């Protein structure tokens, strides 16, 4: 019996489903052509068919739907469907819910056709066993929208498909389907093929470990990239994915070199009182954002040198983690090279230790602080993604081996060595590389007296407070404000002793605080965090959940034993609207407020721990100790960031710190600012994320990112 006779005898509903699909799809010769070239990994292209074999198999069927009227009716129905705006590190676009539950006749007709006839056809031509499960949704990409590199490999997804609904789309509109090749480890590297969305074409490919692809940024300001997309599902296939290698980091130990900090850093940041005030802020907030940190003339010269064409830049990946360029330090101009070398010097390790009280100065033979450095160049298309989801057994095994090795080394130390080093602990650690001397003590709160610091260019403790205020405020203005006094903070801590405070220092230290008043205009639907401006209703880019009215909890900080690694506590929201958990430095010198960039008093914390009900607070407080004990051994690092040429960026293009495993993932937002030094203490479970840079960034901007390990 011929296919025509079979179709004549089919039920009306089935004939309708066949009628909306073009006849050539069911043509035996066409089906055989698809099957042959798909199975043999051959490439072919004609009027209705294109098969791509590399970097992975992709098939495009042109003129997929038979009836133009049906397409128009379908699109009209889709306009009535509710869409949500999705904004995460990985993507930014609008998407409907699964169309299975949309009660529209043409939508249901197409859905059923895919679920039955098209699924059977797919199974025949690809030889991939499918079940009767599919997913289908509608996606719209507008100007600057994108979907970055991913492989779709999740659950029972076996075949991914896209049906394009936008007419006359061209390459200059952006929104291409980009295909990535992979390296020997199966990680995505470069875009090697790009498919321009073709109206009424169906593109499909097998979901595999190496099916890495992306939707490039939509450039058009007038048009929308519209499609139906989803997956045909089937039984789980065995994964052949290789263990993910750890990203290479070149560690450097503190270097002996002659450094005159007064030639680079403004004197106010080297004063003992200022150092002590910065340390207090870092202890409470786990960050400090120091404006006009470097001498202006020097910084301006660095701005010129960093844009030099003599510097060699290399793109780094893999593409499902990051995409930016890193400078070859050997090709840096002289002044810029000297600037970068400063961050490797012992004197900077000592200065950062004074700012943070982290163990960045070797006091015992087994204490080996180290650092990594990247001078990054960013432009349109650059990004980093949250990487916690990529942790694998290799990383865990490497970390375990390092800890075991460290433990063995500790056991080998003789008692004589311990006695000698414990004696050194109480002595001043004086720099031989600079005329500045930074004292190291074992107290939990360090204070560096002016007598321990050689005189600065124009600052002295003997100057009047008014003179100091006027001088510093002119040089270090930020227009920011603290909302809690140091005296109040200390009195509350002293009245609420708790042994959990030592553990809290080892807990995730990313705080619920914006470094600057910088609202996001994005309406995120993510559930990774709960953060909002309570007064304005503005939501964080990572979620759409409002804060509760819970206040910040003051936690007692106990004395830290000598040489115990410094860990900072996680402060809970106390009164989000009034920012009562801010730096606690109202009684500090007024010049300090001119230096630290902070939010205005009427702004609320951008990110915080969300408590759905006030009654939950006591229970969470009780559980907090358990959580902190579980994270007691979690190590932390100090990020030091300097930015250059940020005038090309909008204030929304921040560097974010995210806890990916927490629904209320605590974040810190670093706004783009030239000549600022940013200090961020983070634990290993926290990711640094710099979101995708879109087309409106013209030219390049640069980040010097240093990470210091205790």
Helices and strands as residue ranges (DSSP letters): H 3-9, H 12-20, H 23-26, H 28-39, E 44-45, E 49-52, E 58-61, H 68-79, E 83-87, E 91-96, G 99-101, H 105-113, I 114-118, H 119-126, E 134-141, E 146-150, E 157-164, G 171-173, E 177-182, E 188-195, E 202-206, E 213-215, E 225-233, E 252-253, G 261-263, G 267-270, H 272-285, E 287-291, H 296-306, E 313-316, E 322-327, G 329-331, H 334-342, H 346-356, E 370-378, E 383-384, G 388-390, H 393-412, H 415-425, G 450-452, H 465-475, H 486-494, H 500-504, E 513-514, H 590-593, H 616-630, E 636-644, G 646-648, E 655-659, E 668-670, E 676-683, E 686-690, E 701-709
